[in-house]
Amino acid sequence: MINLKMYIDGEWRDSENMETRPVINPANGEVIAYAPEGTVADARAAIYAARKAFDDGVWSDLSAQERASYLLKIADKIDERAEELTQLETQDNGKPLREAGFDMADAASCFRYYAGLIRNPDGQTYHVADPMQAMVVREPVGVCGLIVPWNYPMLMSVWKIAPALAAGNTIVYKPSEVTPVTPMKLFEIFEEVGLPKGVANMVMGAGPVVGHEISAHPEVDMVSFTGGTKTGKQIMKTAADTMKKVSLELGGKSPNIIFADADFETAVDYALFGIFAGSGQVCSSGSRILVEESIYDQFVERYVERAKQIKVGPGNDPETEMGPLVSQQHMEKVLYYIDLGKQEGATVACGGNRITTNGLDKGFFVEPTVFVDVKQDMRIVQEEIFGPVVCIQKFKDEEEAIKLANDTVYGLAGGVFSNDGAKAMRVIKKIRSGITWINAYHPTYNEAPWGGYKQSGIGRSLGTFGLDEFQEIKQININLQVEPIGWFSN
Ligand code: NDP
């Protein structure tokens, strides 16, 4: 059994009322840990510790080089413990070892990226009228509340923690209650590298309790949240009372457009990867495949044939290509949507069921599921299912593809497959989404900004933009001739 604690003001702590909640391995339903059930008092203790550490300048007063050296040590420790972290991520979240391994490598790389970036020039000076000199400097925002979901427990955390710390902020971080294991290991690493106490604090517990307190508390200067759009709206409302800076990475229902002139097998392959990687529990998943009508039937036939061959199983089996869903509750939500799709009149071309054979009956496994005969106004086309469920639709021409692609409240990601480069570029430019691909789906890089248009969020993670989120901009105007201005006569 893994022993989980919260990390507040440099100490490992249980919840103040000693309550815990079980953490379940979704591949077999077994309890792998008990997590402290943090309370409002625990959240406040973490907020006060972060406030004190920020106000004392134990972190923000360090030079960029000194902060970067901590980040580099953290990256090295993640690499050293990658095998252990990968195994734990698979146990806790369910994802195949191959996926978890990529996450750990990316997490280390993200710390290294921000260690480098923070040492780059970051200000501006302006040639204004004499005798003034104007300049702009960047400063940390202060105490940052970081709230993350369960689909990439380590990676989503690092996307926020690395830039927030690089910029000199102190943090109050909350993992999802469903997946707190690797986040706790990350905080062990923070302790090992000697991060000053109070700089990084972790509180576990329910979103509406701990997450709400972080979003509401006046001593928190910013809240950076990744999760569902509904929760994001709630957080934005809560944060408005104290006018916190808000950064939101939310849900999606992303289109993947396949033109008849695309390389057929490449398009099929990426369209499978686009939705079934991570069991569809990826915010940017290509959950709506739009196919040009002349190749529609051929595409569906080949796609279904390949989808049926995906090896579903426990993440720790090296043969597994798709793992379980993260929890029983989430599996039930996905199965609800599959039922809903049938009721709405869509046809299940393959999948559609929970898997209980081959020893998978205790886990939360759902078949790769393909819907055809869908209409644009169906809820399975409009709403985020966040599981291994894809809708394949038909379009006539470029104009209709763009119209269908943009016709949801979301705007996170999108792909276009075509061998006509000009057409692919024309279409991608019309897609109202923040993350897009041409002749590929999913690859992403620490250097490039991640985030959405419309109801998929506000702000960006990663890249220089991801650092900007955690910085305030200050103008400084210096009088180079120190004498009265003489504006008033006396
Ligand atoms: P949720 O929105 O349910 O939860 C995300 C986090 O917010 C969890 O830590 C949760 O706590 C917490 N939370 C819940 N309620 C509140 C509240 N009232 N105030 C403050 N915090 C709260 O999302 P899921 O965990 O279900 O994650 C799936 C969603 O995340 C999908 O919609 C997906 O698209 C989105 N996502 C977006 C990404 C992006 O970059 N755009 C990336 C990854 C995921 P707890 O669960 O512990 O109660």
Boltz pocket constraint, residues with backbone or C-beta under 6 A from the ligand:
constraints:
  - pocket:
      binder: B
      contacts: [[A, 147], [A, 148], [A, 149], [A, 150], [A, 151], [A, 156], [A, 174], [A, 175], [A, 176], [A, 177], [A, 178], [A, 205], [A, 206], [A, 207], [A, 208], [A, 209], [A, 210], [A, 211], [A, 212], [A, 215], [A, 226], [A, 227], [A, 228], [A, 229], [A, 231], [A, 232], [A, 234], [A, 235], [A, 248], [A, 249], [A, 250], [A, 251], [A, 252], [A, 281], [A, 282], [A, 283], [A, 284], [A, 384], [A, 386], [A, 412], [A, 450], [A, 451], [A, 452], [A, 456], [A, 457]]
      max_distance: 6.0
